[in-house]
Each structure stands twice: as C-alpha cells, then as structure tokens.
Amino acid sequence: MTDWNPTLYSKFEAERMRAARDLLAEVPLASAGLIYDLGCGPGNSAELLLRRFPDARTIGLDTSDAMLAHARMRAPKAKFVKQDIADWAPGADDRPDLIFANAALQFLPDHDRLFPSLMSYLAPGGALAAQMPNTARESSHALMRMVAAEGPWSSRLVPIAKTQPLIAGYEDYYDWLRPQASRVDVWTTTYVHPLEGPHSIADWFAGSTLQPFLERLDDDERCEFLARYRNGLKEAYPVQPDGRTLFAYPRLFIVAVKAVA
C-alpha cells in the first residue's frame, strides 16, 4: 500500500489548518489533562492542541509511517502511536478530556456506532471535536469516480470509488450524540480557497484522497489517470481573471460535551 505523502499534504497547510483552528476554537474546555488526536497526520493538529493546552498529555494516532515521522519532529512534546483509529479504544484508566479528529473520521464506517462509542470514552465534562470534509458530491470527487469508471483500470478502481466515504446528515450526528451529551453543536462551513489553477486541486488530493486509486496503478497508468483528472478539473473549475481557481470545500463540524453524571 502506498503511504500518504506528507510533503504534498502539507503544501496546502494554511488552507487545511483553517478548519482545525475553527474546530478547536469552539471546544469549551478551560484545561485538559489527556487529549487524543485521531488521524493526527504530520503533527500540525497536535502542534495546535499543545498551544491551547500546553500541559496536556497529547497522544496522536495515525496509520501512516511517513506522517508519524513528520509529526514526531514537528511536535516532540506529544506522543505519536501507529494505530488504526477504527480499532482504537483508550485504556480503562485513560479517560480523555478531549478527543480531537480533524478530517479523519470520514474514512471510518458505521458512524451510528462510532460516534456514541467515542463519546463513551470521554471523562465526564470532556469534549469530542470532529471535523469532516463533506465533499462526496463536489466536482473534485465526482471526477475521481468518473475517471476511475471510464479508464482501462475500471475493474480495479470502481470498487474503490464505491467505498469512498459519504458522511451522514447533521441531524443524524445530533441524534447519535445527544443521549450522552450536555451540549451538541453541529455546523457546516464551506471554505473557498483561491488556488493557483485547477492543477492545484489535483495536488491537494494527490497526497490523500487520490491515494487509494493511484496505489492500484502502475507508473504509466498513474500518469494517465492524473492527466484525465486534471483535464476534467479545468472544465469544472474555471480560472478567474486573476489566474486563480476558486476551490469550494464544504466541511461538517461537531463539538459535543459529555454530560456530568
């Protein structure tokens, strides 16, 4: 399996971190003793968490060796563990004050069970803060599925396209979380990023969402897939008079506080 690419992922760090900062700003905790950063990536979110809670024991989880290597250099005060968050549960004596998941939980299935489980792990008064891209219906993702289906690689890639994440509606998350919560905030924000042409959208996803497609192709096929994808992006995302392309990126935010019994 091809690993995630921290360099490409970090190319758009300023744009990606706006959502992480906005999510953390709504966490209503004055302090935190233990924080889990699920799907921590290259350490940018852990760095953000440690600025807000410098005395917290912060543990980042990710499955990517490349991302974890970057994270350990970037946020040495945190602990980073190779762990699939689909199989994660804290120890019986480790009741986190904050579970933070920035653009990670959308890759996991069965949110109707996942989100109540995450809430159950929290200490009373603790917070679950999650942000998920809500992009399945955006042109950028529709094009991925189209290119996967129309090329000579379709038998290999169509099953991947069918398993791409589709998150639930905001009312579902509210209903799943409210039985254990004293407060549930759910909102959506569409960020509009001016990028340097449509090719930048391909670069945005090349280090992340495109990986499951690209890793099943040989070198020549990869080049052809990306060429078709970039051509489609030129039509879907026209260049503005100033040479920029406006890339709309909707995200769903959730902050839930666990009730104190």
C-alpha positions as CSV (number, residue, x, y, z in Angstrom):
1,M,0.0,0.0,0.0
2,T,1.3,3.4,-0.9
3,D,1.8,5.7,2.1
4,W,0.3,9.1,2.4
5,N,2.6,11.9,1.2
6,P,3.3,14.4,4.0
7,T,5.0,16.9,1.6
8,L,2.0,17.1,-0.7
9,Y,-0.4,17.1,2.2
10,S,1.5,20.0,3.8
11,K,1.6,22.0,0.6
12,F,-1.8,23.4,1.5
13,E,-1.3,23.5,5.2
14,A,-2.6,27.1,5.6
15,E,-5.9,26.2,3.9
16,R,-6.3,22.9,5.8
17,M,-5.5,24.4,9.2
18,R,-8.2,27.0,9.0
19,A,-10.8,24.2,9.7
20,A,-8.7,22.8,12.5
21,R,-8.4,26.2,14.2
22,D,-12.1,26.9,13.8
23,L,-12.9,23.5,15.3
24,L,-10.6,24.0,18.3
25,A,-11.9,27.5,18.9
26,E,-15.3,26.0,19.7
27,V,-14.1,23.5,22.2
28,P,-15.4,24.8,25.6
29,L,-12.6,23.4,27.8
30,A,-10.5,25.6,30.1
31,S,-7.9,22.9,30.6
32,A,-7.3,19.3,29.5
33,G,-5.2,16.5,31.1
34,L,-5.4,13.9,28.4
35,I,-6.0,14.5,24.7
36,Y,-6.2,12.0,21.8
37,D,-5.6,13.4,18.3
38,L,-7.2,10.8,16.0
39,G,-5.7,10.7,12.5
40,C,-3.0,13.1,13.5
41,G,-1.3,13.4,10.1
42,P,2.0,15.2,10.0
43,G,1.6,16.8,13.5
44,N,0.0,20.1,12.6
45,S,-3.1,19.5,14.7
46,A,-1.0,18.2,17.7
47,E,1.0,21.4,17.5
48,L,-2.2,23.4,17.6
49,L,-3.6,21.4,20.5
50,L,-0.4,21.9,22.5
51,R,-0.5,25.6,22.0
52,R,-4.0,25.7,23.5
53,F,-3.3,23.1,26.2
54,P,0.4,23.2,26.9
55,D,0.2,20.9,30.0
56,A,-1.9,18.2,28.4
57,R,-0.7,14.7,27.7
58,T,-1.3,14.7,24.0
59,I,-1.3,11.4,22.0
60,G,-1.6,11.3,18.2
61,L,-2.8,8.2,16.3
62,D,-2.2,7.5,12.7
63,T,-1.5,4.5,10.4
64,S,1.0,6.3,8.1
65,D,4.6,5.9,9.0
66,A,5.6,8.9,6.9
67,M,3.0,11.1,8.6
68,L,4.1,9.9,12.1
69,A,7.8,10.6,11.3
70,H,6.9,14.2,10.4
71,A,4.7,14.5,13.5
72,R,7.4,13.4,15.9
73,M,9.7,16.0,14.5
74,R,7.1,18.7,14.5
75,A,5.5,18.2,17.9
76,P,8.1,16.5,20.1
77,K,6.1,17.2,23.3
78,A,3.3,14.9,22.1
79,K,3.4,11.1,21.9
80,F,2.6,9.5,18.5
81,V,1.5,5.9,18.0
82,K,0.9,3.9,14.9
83,Q,-2.7,2.8,15.4
84,D,-5.8,2.3,13.2
85,I,-8.4,4.5,14.9
86,A,-11.1,2.0,13.7
87,D,-9.7,-0.4,16.3
88,W,-8.8,2.2,18.9
89,A,-10.2,2.5,22.5
90,P,-8.4,4.1,25.4
91,G,-7.4,2.1,28.4
92,A,-9.9,1.7,31.2
93,D,-8.0,4.3,33.3
94,D,-7.4,6.7,30.4
95,R,-10.5,8.8,30.2
96,P,-9.6,11.6,27.7
97,D,-10.8,15.2,28.3
98,L,-10.7,15.8,24.6
99,I,-10.9,13.6,21.6
100,F,-10.0,15.7,18.5
101,A,-10.4,14.4,15.0
102,N,-9.6,16.8,12.2
103,A,-10.5,15.4,8.8
104,A,-10.1,11.8,9.9
105,L,-13.4,10.1,10.9
106,Q,-14.9,10.4,7.4
107,F,-12.7,7.4,6.5
108,L,-14.4,5.1,9.0
109,P,-17.8,3.3,8.5
110,D,-20.8,2.9,10.8
111,H,-20.9,6.4,12.3
112,D,-24.1,5.5,14.1
113,R,-21.9,3.3,16.4
114,L,-18.6,5.1,16.1
115,F,-19.7,8.5,17.5
116,P,-21.5,7.1,20.5
117,S,-18.5,4.9,21.2
118,L,-16.2,7.9,21.1
119,M,-18.4,9.8,23.5
120,S,-18.4,6.9,25.9
121,Y,-14.6,7.1,26.2
122,L,-14.6,10.7,27.4
123,A,-14.3,11.8,31.0
124,P,-17.4,13.5,32.3
125,G,-17.4,17.0,31.0
126,G,-15.0,16.1,28.3
127,A,-15.4,17.0,24.6
128,L,-15.5,15.3,21.3
129,A,-14.5,17.6,18.5
130,A,-14.6,16.4,14.9
131,Q,-14.4,18.0,11.5
132,M,-15.1,16.0,8.3
133,P,-14.9,17.1,4.7
134,N,-18.3,16.8,3.1
135,T,-17.1,16.6,-0.5
136,A,-18.7,13.4,-1.9
137,R,-21.0,15.5,-4.2
138,E,-18.3,18.1,-5.2
139,S,-17.0,18.1,-8.7
140,S,-13.5,17.2,-7.5
141,H,-14.8,13.9,-6.1
142,A,-17.3,13.2,-8.9
143,L,-14.4,13.5,-11.3
144,M,-12.4,10.9,-9.4
145,R,-15.2,8.4,-9.7
146,M,-15.8,9.2,-13.4
147,V,-12.1,8.8,-14.3
148,A,-12.0,5.5,-12.3
149,A,-15.0,4.2,-14.1
150,E,-14.1,5.2,-17.7
151,G,-10.4,4.1,-17.9
152,P,-8.8,0.7,-18.7
153,W,-8.4,0.3,-14.9
154,S,-12.1,0.4,-14.2
155,S,-12.3,-3.2,-12.9
156,R,-9.7,-2.3,-10.2
157,L,-10.9,1.2,-9.4
158,V,-14.7,1.1,-9.5
159,P,-14.8,-0.9,-6.2
160,I,-12.6,1.8,-4.6
161,A,-14.8,4.5,-5.9
162,K,-17.9,2.8,-4.4
163,T,-16.2,2.7,-1.0
164,Q,-15.3,6.4,-0.9
165,P,-16.7,8.0,2.4
166,L,-20.1,9.5,2.5
167,I,-20.9,11.2,5.8
168,A,-24.3,11.4,7.3
169,G,-26.6,14.4,7.8
170,Y,-26.1,16.9,10.6
171,E,-29.3,15.8,12.3
172,D,-28.0,12.2,12.5
173,Y,-24.9,13.2,14.4
174,Y,-27.0,15.3,16.7
175,D,-29.3,12.3,17.4
176,W,-26.4,9.9,17.9
177,L,-24.6,12.1,20.4
178,R,-27.3,13.8,22.4
179,P,-28.1,10.8,24.7
180,Q,-24.7,11.1,26.4
181,A,-24.2,14.9,25.9
182,S,-25.0,18.0,27.8
183,R,-24.3,20.0,24.7
184,V,-24.1,19.2,21.0
185,D,-23.0,21.8,18.4
186,V,-23.2,20.9,14.7
187,W,-22.5,23.3,11.9
188,T,-21.2,23.4,8.3
189,T,-18.8,25.8,6.7
190,T,-17.9,26.0,3.0
191,Y,-14.3,27.3,2.6
192,V,-13.5,28.9,-0.7
193,H,-9.8,28.6,-1.4
194,P,-8.2,30.6,-4.2
195,L,-5.6,28.2,-5.7
196,E,-3.0,28.6,-8.4
197,G,-5.0,27.0,-11.2
198,P,-7.0,23.7,-11.4
199,H,-3.9,21.6,-11.2
200,S,-3.6,22.7,-7.6
201,I,-6.8,20.8,-6.8
202,A,-5.1,17.6,-8.1
203,D,-2.1,18.3,-6.0
204,W,-4.4,18.9,-3.0
205,F,-5.8,15.3,-3.2
206,A,-2.7,13.5,-4.6
207,G,-1.3,13.2,-1.1
208,S,-4.5,12.0,0.4
209,T,-7.8,11.1,-1.2
210,L,-6.4,10.0,-4.6
211,Q,-4.0,7.6,-2.9
212,P,-6.4,4.6,-2.9
213,F,-6.8,5.0,-6.6
214,L,-3.2,5.7,-7.5
215,E,-1.7,2.9,-5.5
216,R,-3.5,0.3,-7.6
217,L,-2.0,1.6,-10.9
218,D,1.4,1.2,-12.4
219,D,3.5,4.3,-13.2
220,D,2.2,4.8,-16.8
221,E,-1.4,4.3,-15.6
222,R,-0.9,6.8,-12.8
223,C,0.3,9.4,-15.2
224,E,-2.7,8.8,-17.5
225,F,-5.2,8.8,-14.6
226,L,-3.8,12.1,-13.3
227,A,-3.8,13.6,-16.8
228,R,-7.5,12.8,-17.3
229,Y,-8.3,14.0,-13.8
230,R,-6.5,17.3,-14.4
231,N,-8.3,17.9,-17.7
232,G,-11.6,17.4,-16.1
233,L,-10.7,19.8,-13.3
234,K,-10.0,22.5,-16.0
235,E,-13.6,22.4,-17.1
236,A,-15.2,22.1,-13.6
237,Y,-13.1,24.8,-12.0
238,P,-12.5,27.7,-14.5
239,V,-9.6,30.1,-14.0
240,Q,-10.6,33.5,-12.7
241,P,-9.4,36.8,-14.3
242,D,-6.6,37.0,-11.8
243,G,-5.3,33.5,-12.7
244,R,-6.7,31.8,-9.6
245,T,-9.1,28.9,-9.3
246,L,-11.8,29.1,-6.6
247,F,-12.0,25.7,-4.9
248,A,-15.1,25.3,-2.7
249,Y,-14.6,22.8,0.1
250,P,-17.5,22.1,2.5
251,R,-16.9,20.7,5.9
252,L,-19.1,19.4,8.7
253,F,-18.1,20.3,12.3
254,I,-19.2,18.6,15.5
255,V,-18.4,19.6,19.1
256,A,-20.2,17.5,21.8
257,V,-19.7,17.8,25.6
258,K,-20.2,14.7,27.7
259,A,-22.8,15.1,30.5
260,V,-21.6,15.0,34.1
261,A,-23.5,12.3,35.9
